[in-house]
Amino acid sequence: MTGTAILLIILASAAKLLVSCLPTFVVEGLINKFEMHAKLSDENVIVTIDGKRLEDEDKIQVVNYFNEATVLKKYYIFPGNEQLFLQPENGGTPLVIDAKRGKKDVKLFVYSYKDHVDVVRQYKKKVIAYSVLSDSLQQRSMSVTGDLV
């Protein structure tokens, strides 16, 4: 009986140590899984604006601006209101970024305004919208589209 109790204490201690001291790759994997504004890699990304594909330096520049953007706030989307975020009334022409995140295909719509940038991420039927701050991305988007919203 005492041997069983000691064995249970050792197993519980080992489980506690394992959970509290996870390896770095496990922690990074968990963080990446739930990350809202994930970093993009320019190798597996397609950037288009108004149906025209951006290539080489333009694409790399847009991806870098997107990666450097700072998240301001997340918008809560109620079921049935997804189209309001995917096609806003005064959103102008969006930058569309098709990316592969793991095994999932993700589509990002980037709408630029004077004071912020709205990002709408869509994969499968799930839509997540949030606002970021990126002066470079705002200027880049407005100069390409000519929109002054």
Salt bridges, closest charged atoms under 4 A:
GLU55 OE2 - ARG53 NE 3.44
ASP58 OD1 - ARG140 NH2 3.41
ASP98 OD1 - LYS107 NZ 3.94
ASP105 OD1 - LYS100 NZ 2.92
ASP115 OD1 - HIS116 ND1 2.81
ASP118 OD1 - HIS116 NE2 3.17
